[in-house]
């Protein structure tokens, strides 16, 4: 019996097999209708997440620096920068701490990883059930059921900004694309633009992508598409960072965590 696509429910076909964690034979199926590729029955995930941040993630700091700059521009140009935000799958809290240092009221949410850098600023400590915007960087490729995860996020917000590498065409062989991540086994879902469009359509969302960033939103502010494309340009983001600075929350956070009153 054909395995249905987890996004559009069309029948899928076996794309390839691969060795995950150097010992598990994994089957990867692709949807001919939307291009979504996924690992079937990823029974190895508990083992994969014994080390939530993989040792092969050598780009973690560079990626966070880039995301901080681009998100600063996006919040200033497209949304309300004084809002309350959450970083879903926020890892060690690097991004949240850096965004708070830039003056943006971010909180972290991650059920797998210890909060090392943004202690005191998990979403459970925010006293908020909803957020003006949620980020989900390098997370969509970890999901067994993208629709289920997205339903959860859109109970908490009207806008999600995320990153994930788009699946190239033609489909890369297992030994030619680093993003498959067979060595750690955490990447189990891979998207073509049409798959993300269909996923957005299920929830009545607008979808844009530019500069490696993706936007799902119910909101329709004026000239959103143009502003999104502009803000994801790294040169504009750098200019915005230099000219549109916000007051850091570092001292405020210190006061909150210690009971002191430094200014």
N, C-alpha and C positions, 0 to 999 in steps of 0.2 A: 504494500500500500504506500503511495507517495507521501512524503513528509511535507505538510503545508508550510508555506512561508510564514514566519512569525510577524511579518508586517502586513502583507496583502493577502495571505492565505492561499495564494496560487500554489499548485504542485511544484515542488523543487526536484532537482536532480543532483546526484553525487558529483561534486566538482573535483575533489581529490582526497587522498588520505595523507596523513602526516604523523610523525612521531612527536608527541608532546611530552615535555619534561624528560626527554630522552628515553622514555620507556612505555608510554601509552599510545596505542594506535587510535587515532582520532579520525572521524569522518566529517568532512566539510561539505555542506549542501548549499547550492545557489539557486535563487529564484530567477527564472527566465523573464518574469514580468517586470520586476523592479530592480533586480540585480543584487538584492541582499544576500550576503554570504554568512553562514553561521556554522559553528561546531555543534554537531548533534550529540546530545547527552554528555556534556562536559563534566564527567564524574570526578575529575581530578582537581576541581576548584578549591576544595578544602585544603589540599596539599599546596596548591599555588599560593594561597593567601596566608600561609604560615609566615611568609615574609611579604607584607602588604606592598611595600615599595621595593621593587625588584632591584637587585644589584646591577642589572644592565641598564637601569634608567639613569644614564650619565648626563642626560640633558635636563634634569629636574630643576636646577637653579636658573639656567638660561631660559627655560620655558616659563618659569614663574616671573622672571624679570620682564619678558616680552608680554605676558598676559596682563601684568600689572599696568604696563604702559598703555596697551590697547584698551583695556577696560576703563582706565581713567578717562580716555578720550570718548569712549562710548557713553559712559555715564554722564559726562558733561554735555555732550552734543545731542544724544538721543533720548535720555531719560532724566530723572530727577536726581542729581548727585547727592542730595541731602537725605535720600531714602534709607531704608533698612534692607540689607542684602544678605544672601547666604551663598556659601560655596559648598556645593554638594559633592561628596567624595573628596573632601578637602585635604586629605593626607595629613602631613605633619603640621599643617597650619601655616606654612610659609606664605602662601598667597594672602590669606586673611590678615596675617600680621603686617605684611607689606602694604596692603590696601588700607588698613587702619592707620598706618604711619603716613599714608598719603591723604588722610582725612575722610575716608569712606567707611561707613558704619557696617562692616562685614562681620558675619559669623560663620563658623565652620560646622559641617555635618559629615561625619564619616564613621561608619559602624565597624570598620576593619582596622583602622589605624589610630595610633596614639597621637594626641594633640601635644606637640612639643613646643611650638612657637606661638600659639595663640591661646594659651591656657586662660580659662575664664570667659572665652568667647565662642563657645559652642552654641548651636541654635537652641539647645535645651535651656541655656542660661540667658537667652535673649528676651524671654517672656513674650514671644511673638509666634503665632500660628501661621501667619502669612508674611510674605516678603515682597518688596517692590520688584525684585529681580533675583534670579538664582543663576549662578554659574555652575558649569559641569565640565571641567577641563579634563580631557583624556579619560572619559568615563563611559561614553556610549558603547565603546568597543568591549567593555567588560560585562555588558548586560545580557542575561539569558533571554529575558522578555522585554524588549524595548518599549512596547506599548504599555505594559504594566508599570514600568518605572516612570514613564512619562506621565501616566495618569496620576501617580503619586505626587510628582513635582507640581503638576498644574492644579492640585488641590491647595498648594501653598503659594502660588504666584501666577502672574499672567505673562511672564516673560522668562525664557531660559536662553542663555548664551553659552555655547559649548564649543569645544574643539574635538575633532577626531579626524584621522587621515582618511580621505576618500579612496575608495577602492579603484585602482587603475583599470583601464580597458586597453588591451584584453586582460583577462584575469591573470595575475602573476603566478608563475609556478611556485610551489611551496619553498623552493630553495633560493628564490630571487627577490623576495620582498621582506624587509626587516620587520615590518609592522605586524606580520602574523604573530610574532612573539612566541613561537613554539617552545623556546627555551624556558619560559616562565609559565606559559599556559593560561595567562589571565585574559588575553585578547580572544574573544570568542564570537564577536559580531562585527561585520564589516559592511559599509554602506556605500552605495552609489548615490548621486544626487537624487535620482528618481525615488529611491527607497526612502530618503528623508522627506521628500515632498509628499509621498503617500502617508508616511507616519504623521506629518503635520496635518494633513487633510483629515485624518481620523478624528482629530481634536478641534477642527475648525481653526487652525493656526495659520498665520502668515509665516513663510519661510524665506530667509535670505541667507546667502553665504558669500563671503569675500575675505581675502587675505588670510585664509585658514581658519576663520571664525564663522560659526553658524548661529542663526537667530531663529527661535520659535517664539511667537508672541500672539496674544490676543489684542494687544494695544495697537493703535494706528495713529501715532503722532504725526504731525505735519512733516512731509518729505522724509519719512523714516528710511526708505530704501536709499535715497541719496546720502543721508546723514550716516547711515550704517557703512556704506562703501567708503565714505570720506574718513570716518573715524578709524576704520581698520587699516588705513594706509599708515605704515610705520613712520613716515616723515611727518604727516599731520599729527600723529599721536605724540611724537617727540616735541613738536612745536606747542601742542596743547599742554604738555607736561611743564614746559618752561614758562608759559604765559598765563596759565589758568590754575595756579597752585591753590590748594586748600589747606587749612590749618590741620596739622597732624593731630591724631587722637592719642599719641603715645603718652603724653603727660596725663591726660584725662584717664586713660586706661590704668596707668600706674597708680593714680589716686584711688580709683575704684578698687583695684586689687589689694592695695596696702592700707587704705584709710588715711594716707598722707594728703597733703594739699599743695604739691608743687605746681607751678604755673609755667 
